[in-house]
Amino acid sequence: MFKRRQVLAVLICALMALSMLASSACIAHEAIHPHACTGEDCPVCQFIAHLEQVRRDFGAILLALLLICTSLAVGRAWRAVPAMAVPALATPVGRKIRLNS
């Protein structure tokens, strides 16, 4: 089950990267070789606008994933701090042991 999720995650990442690369290539091609724009209803201009929207959406998704990963790492580090501080509290004074007889 875990292996299947890993493969699926890698496939989704590869598809996102391929989509970003293809959209960037299309936009770069149109920038180098400008088309004869027909005005307001130009299908090429609408396609470029759609590609730019897809790139913005992927950027938002990647930002959200980065924030989630960062918050998980901070939470994991935050939980590890008290575990490291426990041995420092295990002193004779902390245990309320009298050393004089």
Residue pairs with C-beta under 8 A, 6 or more apart in sequence:
16 58
16 61
19 54
19 58
20 55
20 58
23 51
23 52
23 54
23 55
24 55
26 47
26 48
26 51
27 48
27 51
27 52
30 44
30 48
35 42
35 44
37 44
37 45
92 99
